[in-house]
Amino acid sequence: MSDVLKGNQTINWYPGHMTKARRMMEEDIKLIDLLIELVDARIPLSSRNPDIDKLARNKSRLILVNKCDLADEKITKEWLAYFKQQGFYAVMVNSKSGEGVKTINNVVKEACKEKIERDRKKGIKNRPVRAMVAGIPNVGKSTFINSYAKRACTKTGNKPGVTKGKQWIKLSNTLELLDTPGILWPKFEDANVGRRLAFIGSINDNIINMTELSLELLQFLKKEYPGVLNARYGIEEKDDMVGMLREIAANRKFLMKGNELNLDKAAMTLFDEFRSGKIGRITLERLPDES
Ligand code: G4P
């Protein structure tokens, strides 16, 4: 990561907020049976915090591969199979449009069955299953909670319910969702993880040399998605990344005083259009090697 950080900048993750969020998450997790973890479909592993497995041991687990509208569908399906193989329930969703959100009801029921069965063995009956949503910042937690609550409540005719202390959204007679999500920070010590997080905009752009980083995005797109850059920007896909960036600037007429090409603007445009899906449905992270 240090190669694209500006000057001697460090990534400021506000350690105070992180510690507080972590402590809240540890408290909240004690109250729930099912953890719904959101990951970003474009970087399904890099957008996880591996500590979650320790924090959520003994809980039923559902991974939602969110923002699936922005990712390569074929690879998203491979990731779903990967997570399932690891013992998680996994579903792909687009929380923004609501696509896939309804279908998780059945999976939630299935995941909760285990809990209900455990309760039954302990002699506990008719206790609603409680769930919470967790994930790294910007992964879509609030969007998902709103979307899920709206859909589930419309279906069951229930209104969000309030109990003392914590606020729970009553999704059905058997399921309640904590209305505040748990926040975990990604682990970006690995330069590749940091880079992927920067590509999708999860690291403050102001501390990153976006023009440098754009050359890496161009390289990735050229190699993994040949043709998309040509289709979007009408440029020749070649080994000279700066040359490609220059062509983007020229084709879009991004000029500075004296008619010099504005490469910074071309880089930001590339990121904006990549992040909003205009370049296409692109996944940045492949499944880890079997070996
Ligand atoms: P958080 O609570 O985990 O921090 O994330 P939040 O819900 O605030 O979502 C972060 C951004 O991701 C929002 O965009 C939201 O609209 C977008 N988002 C969430 N889920 C999806 C999805 O499945 N697909 C797509 N394409 N986007 C999604 P924003 O730019 O911050 O806001 P807005 O422009 O949408 O209003």
Boltz pocket constraint, residues with backbone or C-beta under 6 A from the ligand:
constraints:
  - pocket:
      binder: B
      contacts: [[A, 66], [A, 67], [A, 68], [A, 69], [A, 70], [A, 93], [A, 94], [A, 95], [A, 96], [A, 97], [A, 135], [A, 136], [A, 137], [A, 138], [A, 139], [A, 140], [A, 141], [A, 142], [A, 143], [A, 144]]
      max_distance: 6.0
